[in-house]
Amino acid sequence: MIVVLGLGVAYAQDAKRTDASPGPDKEAARQAAPAKTKLSAEELEAKFKATLTKATLSGRYCSINDGKLSPEKEDKYSIVSVTKTGADTWLINARIQYGQIDIVAPIPVQVKWAGDTPVIIVDNVGIPGGNTYSARVMIYEKTYAGTWSGGTRGGLLNGIVTNEKE
């Protein structure tokens, strides 16, 4: 529905224009914009590794209960390091803190690429002292967004990625 409304608004705005050309300002801006350089697989993987090494993912999550979103709660994940172990398999060494537990656990994940964007796939991974979890988390620039499930719960998460200063 939202897409249909958006297309209708865009069509109405275009219909108001008397000239079908993009206009001198827009055309000049389009031509002046540098083309985005396509990175190689090795460069993308190096950027992914740098983004998540000594990183904190801080943001919000919410549960989905009976098809409804719960209120958001603050969330934080600490990642010590990231290592590629196979074609699309990686090991994320994550610091896990809750209750009396404070450990660094190796979390096996897959990383699939949507163009230049890595998507972390966690499939039924047991967390020490916790449940078994699955997740799909996209990392884009210095942000993350995804979905998760564990036990009888599931939900959404999103936030920013910051790196520890050297």
N, C-alpha and C positions, 0 to 999 in steps of 0.2 A: 504494500500500500504506500509506504513512504517513498519507494523508488518511483512509483507511478506519479505521485504528487510532485516529486522533484523533477521528473521529466516534463511534466505539464508546465511547471514554473519556468524551466529553461526554454521550452518552446515558446511560451508567452513572451519572454524577454527577447528572444531572437526575432519574433514577429514584430516587435516594436521598432527594431532597427530599420532604418531606411536603406542602409548599405550592407550588403551581404559579406563584404570583405572584413577581415579581422580588425581593421583599423591600423593606423600607422604606429601607434604606441605599442599595441600588443604584438604586431608583426616584428617590430624592432627588438622588443624584449625576447621574443622567441628565437630570433636569429642570434642575439647576443649571448643567450644562455649557453654555457659550455655543455657539451655532450657528456653524459655520465659514462665514465670509463668502466668497462666490464672487467671485473677482477677474475683471475684464474682460480681454479679450485683450491690450489695451495694458498693463495692470498686470502680467499674467503675463510679457509680453515684457520689461518694465522690470526685473522681479525676476530673470529669467534673465540679462539683460545685467549687472546689478549683481553677481550671483553669480559670473560668469565673468570680470569685468574685474579685471585685476591679481590673478589667482588662481593658486594652485598646487594641483594635484590630486596628492595623494600617497597611495600605497597599495601594493597588491600586484597582480601578474599571474601567471598560470600559462599554460603551453602545453597544448594537447591533442594527444597523440601516440598514434596507434593506439587512440583511444577512451579513453585514460587521462589524468588530470590530472598534470602535472609538479609538482615542488615549487614553492611560491610564491617569487617574487623581488620585491624592492622596486622601485617604479616612481614616477616623478615627471614631471609635465607642468606647464609654465609657460605661462599664457595672459596676453598683454599686453592685448588688447582684443577686443571682439565687436561686429560691426556687422551690422544687418539690411540685406539688399540686395534682397529681393523678398518675395513672399507667404510662402514658407516657406524661403527661402534666406538664409543668413548667411555671414559671413566671420569666421573665428576666426584672429586673429594669434597664433600660437603660437611660443614660443621653443624651438628645437630644438638640443639640445646632445648631441653624441657624438663621440668621437675629437677631431679638430682642428676639428670643425664647431661653430659657435655662431652661429646666425642666427635672425631672426624671419621666419617664413614665413606667408603668408596661406593658410589652409586653407578651401576652400569646403565648406560642409556644408548639409544640410537639417535643419530642426528641425520635428518633428511633435509633437503634444501628445496625451498620454494623460490626459485630464481636465486637471488643473492641473500635470502633470508633463511637462517637456520631454525628448524623446528626440532626441539628436544622431545624424544618419545621415551616415556617411562612405562614399561609394561609389567604389571604385577610384581613390583620390587618390594621385598620386605625391608622395613626400616628397623634397625636394632631397637628393641623395646617398644615397638609400635606396630601398626597395621601393615598390610600389603597395599601399595599404592600404584595407580596408573595416572599418567598425565600427558598432556600435549602442551608444550610451552614454546611460543614463538619469541625469538629475540630480534628486535629491530632497533638499530642505532643503540641508544642507551635505555631502551624500554623493554618490557616483557608483558605478555598476555597469554592466558591459556585456560585450560580446563583440567580438572583433577577428579579422581574418585579413589576412595579408600574405605574398605569395609562396607558399610551400608550408606555411606555419605558420599557426596560429590559436590562440585561447585565450580566457581570461576575465580581467577586471580589475575592481577595486573599491577604494574608498578614501574619503578626506575632501577637502573643498574648503576652503581657507583663503584669505583675501584679505590683500593687502599693506596695512599700516597707512598712513594718510595722514600 
